Structure formats: structure tokens, C-alpha cells
Amino acid sequence: MSKKQQKNRYKKWFFILLIFNIVYFGYDFLETPSFFNHYKKIFNKVFYPPKVPMGDYIYGIDISQYQGIISWENVKSINGGNKIDYVIIRATAGKNHRDNFFTSNWRESKKNKILRGAYHYFRPNENSILQAHNFIKNVKLQPGDLPPVLDIEKISNVQSTENLIKGISNWLRLVENHFGVKPIIYSGAHFYNDYLKLNFNNYLFWVANYNKVLNPILNKKWIMWQFSDNGSVDGIKGPVDLDLFKGSLTDLKKYALK
């Protein structure tokens, strides 16, 4: 083979690999919070800092690979004030994605004595059973950890809403059977009211609502509230999702695995 032919062959493989990576990572950005959304949060963090609801609450954060490498020894409080008592960490997304920083975040949060939990980002266009197996394969809960969390935010564009509900039920059932504890459902207030409330009213609910309201969702009992997606935490670069639990740390620990 001539040098020219070899050069052309390398060019061909280079472009094939380049296209593959663009498609793979582009899909990941489309199916989970995107690169551009991350920088939108940074803008909001600087110019529109969140107001922290006050009351009989404790406070926590939820994180994923989008927060990058975290200096856990510095993770103490949200917005320089309220103590961080718990953290919910993204473990998996869809049928085959493991969060790039789950292992280190899972280990270091426990090492720094922060109550921890793990969540799965549900991709509505992918098989629910494979998604449950992905979470089960990658998450090893221990006594004292919070129950598994299912993050469901979008409807499917390849299946009916009825089949999506069946898929969510599949995931919840399989994960509960494996871990021996009923999962928590995370979703936005509007999404819950539109798609979930008739079928999953017997699950603990973690609601997302960034409006300045006293109650994030009406006619539904909730235990956790994600009230901002542009908080500040020492030890974490960029914006952080801020959460609260309705009750004390002792109350929250009652939900932990025995």
C-alpha cells in the first residue's frame, strides 16, 4: 500500500470516529440536561441568585457529571448559608449510560458524612426494563442510604402516554423488588399533574418548581422540593440544583434503607 493510500485510509477512519463521537455525545446532550442549558444556569446563577424558602426544612443538593470534579471536603452549605444535610447523585441515564462521576461522588459524599441517595434519569424513548437493569447493575445501596429515585421529565415521541406509564411502572417495580424499598419519584409540578398523578399517587414525591411560591404543588403531598437550578455551593464549580426536605434530618433518615 502506497503512503498516499495509507494517508487516505487514516483520514477515512478519523472522520468515521469523529462522526460517531458527535452522534453519541450529541444524543447524550439531547436526552439529558444539555451543555447549553448548563451555561444558561451559570448566567442565572450570576444575575438571578435563588431565594431559599424558609421554614421547618433541611436542605440538600442534587448533582451529576455536569458539576464536574467536586471538592467534597468544601461542600458544607448552599448559597453560603443553610447547611447541606443530604445529596442525591445521578447514577444512570437510559438503558446504558453510567454517570461519569457517579463512582467518585458516591464514595466521597459518604466519606464526608453527607446522607446520600442515587437517581436514574428516565429516557422515555428507551426500554424501561433495560433502564431498570442499568440502575440495578450500577448502584449498590447500603443501610443508611436514601431510597432509589426515578427522574421522569419528558413524554415519549415513539410510544403512547399509556405505554410510557407502563414503562415507568416497570422500572419502579423492578427496582423496588431488587432493593426492597419503594422508590421516590422526581418530576416537575406540571408534568406530574399532566401525566403521573392518576397512576403514581402512592409514591413519595420530590417536586421541581422554581417559582417563588409557598407550596410547589397543590393537592399532592410531597417530601422534597427542588426550588432552584442555579445555586452556589463551595467546592462545586458552576450552578447547582438546590433542594429541601419537609422535616428534620431525623425525619429524613426514617426513609433510609435499614
N, C-alpha and C positions, 0 to 999 in steps of 0.2 A: 504494500500500500504506500502510495507517494505521500510526502509531507503535506501536500495540499489537500489530499483526500482525508488524511488524519485530522487536519485542522478543521475541515468542514464537518467531520463526524463529531468532534468535540463541541463545535458550535451548535449542532443539532441537539445533542444531549443537554447542553446548557439551557437552551430555550425550552426544551421539554420540562426540565426540572423547574425552571422559572415559572412556567405556566401552571404547573402542578402546585407550587407553593402559593401562587396568587389565588388560585381557586380554593385551596384548602383553608388558608388563613382568612380569605375573603368570606367564606362560608361561616367560619367561626365568628367573625365580627358581625355578620348579619343575624346570626341565631342567638347571640348573647350581646350584652351591652357593648357598643362599638367604640372604636378608637376615637371617633369624632365626638361621641357622647361624653367620653371621658374628659376631653378638653373643654366641652361645654360646661361640665361640672366645675372645672377649675375656674372658669370665668365667673360662674355663680358664687363660688366659694369666696372669691376676692371681692366682688361687688355686691353680693346679696347674702351675707352670712346668715345662717339659720337662727330662728328663735327657738330656744329649748323650752318645751312645755314643762311647767312646774306642777308638782302635786305629790301624791304618795306613790312615787315611781322609783325604780332604779334604772340605770342607763347602760347601754351596750352599743356595739358596732357590728356590722356585718361586712365581710371582706372577701376578695377574690384575687386572682392573679393580676387584676388591673391596678391593685395597690402596690405591686412590685415587691421588693425585698423590704420587710418590716423590721425595725429595731424594737423588738418586743420589750426589752428592758425599759424603754421610754414610754410605752403605751400605758398611760395612767388615767387620763381624763379626756372628755370631749370638750372642744372649744375652750380649753384652759380652765374648765370649771368642774362639772359633775364627774364623779369617779366612774370609771368603766368597770362594771361588775361581770359582764359576760360578752362573749363574742360568738357570732355564727359565721362559719367558714365555708365557702363554696368548695365542695369536694369534686363534683362531677357535673357534666352537662351532656344531655343527649345520650345516645347509645354507646359512645366510645370515648368521650373526652374526659380526661382527668385534669383538674385544675393544676396549672404548672407549679404553683407554690403551696398546694394543699399539704404535702408532707411536712414541710418546714413550719407552716403556720399552725398545723395541728399539734406538732411537737412543742413548739416554743410557747404557744398560748398556755398549755398545761404546765410547762416548766415555770412560767411566770405567774402561776396560780390564778388564772382567769378561767371562770366557768365557760366551757366551750360546747358548741354544737356544730353539726355539719348539715349542709343543704345541697340539694340537687336542683339544677336548672333544667326544667322540663322543656324539651323541644317538641312542639305539638305535631310536627310532621314526621316524627320518627317513632319507631315501635316502642310501646310503653314497657313491654316485658324486658326487652333488651336494655332499656334505660334503668329499670329497677335492678337488673343484674349488674349493670355498670356501677351503680351506687354501692350495692352489697359487696361487690368484689373489692372496692377501693376504700371502704370505710370500716374501721374496727372500733366500734363504740365500747367504752368501758363504764363500769359503775361510776356514777357521778357526772357522766356526760348528759347533755340535753337530748331529747328525742330527735330523730331524723326530721328534716324539714323538706317539703316539696315546694319549690318556687314555680308557680304557674302564672304566666302573664299574658300569653297570646293564644288566640284561636288558631286552628289549623287551616291551611289553604289547600289541603289534599284529602281531607276527610270531613265528615259532617260533625256538627257540635255534639250530637248524640254519641258518635263513636269516640270523640275526644273525651267525653265524660267517662265512657267505659275504660279508656286508656288510663285516665287519671286514677280511677278506681283500682285498676290492675296494679299500678305502681304502689299505691297506698297499701293494698292487701299484701302484696309480696314482701314489701319492706317491713310491715308490721309482723308478719309471720316469721321473718328472719330475726328481727331484733327483739321481738316480744313486747313492743310498746307502740302505741298508736302515734303515727307521725303528726307533725304540725303542718298546716297549710299556710303558705305565704302568697299573698296576691294583693293587687290594688283594690281599693274600695269599689270602684265602678265595675271592674272585671268580676269581682266576687258577686255583686248584686246581679249582674247580667247573665253569668254562666254557672256559678257554683252554689249559690245559696240553697237551691232546691234539692241538691244531691249530697252536700257535704256539711250539713248543719251540725253534725255530731262530732266534728273535728275541732281541735284547738286552732285558733285563727290568729295569724300575725298579719296585720294590715299595713299597707303602704298608702300614705296620704300626706302630701307635702303642703297642703293648705293650712293656714293658721286658724284652726278650729279647736274647739274644746273636746269634741268626740270625733274620731276619724271615720267612723261608720255607724250609721243608725240601725236599730233593730237587729244588731248582731253582737253577741258577746265576744270580745277579743282579749287576748292576753298580752300581745306585744304590738307596738306601733312603730313603724319606720317613718319618722317625721321629717327627715331631710336626707338628701343625697349629696350634700356639699359641705359636710362638716370638716372640722380640723382636729387632728389628733397628733400629738408629739410622737415621733417615731415612725410616722407614715407620711410619705410624700403624696401630695395631691389630695383631692376631696375624698371623704369617707362617708358611707351611709351611717346615719345615726338612728338609734332605736331606744325604746324604753319598754319596760315591763311594768304592768299594773300590779304593784305589790312590793314586797320586800325581797331581799336576796334569799332569805329562808323560805319564802313562798315559792320562788322560782325553783329552788333546789328540790322541792317536793315533786316536780315533774321529771327530775333526772332519773336515769336508769339506776335501778337498785342492784 
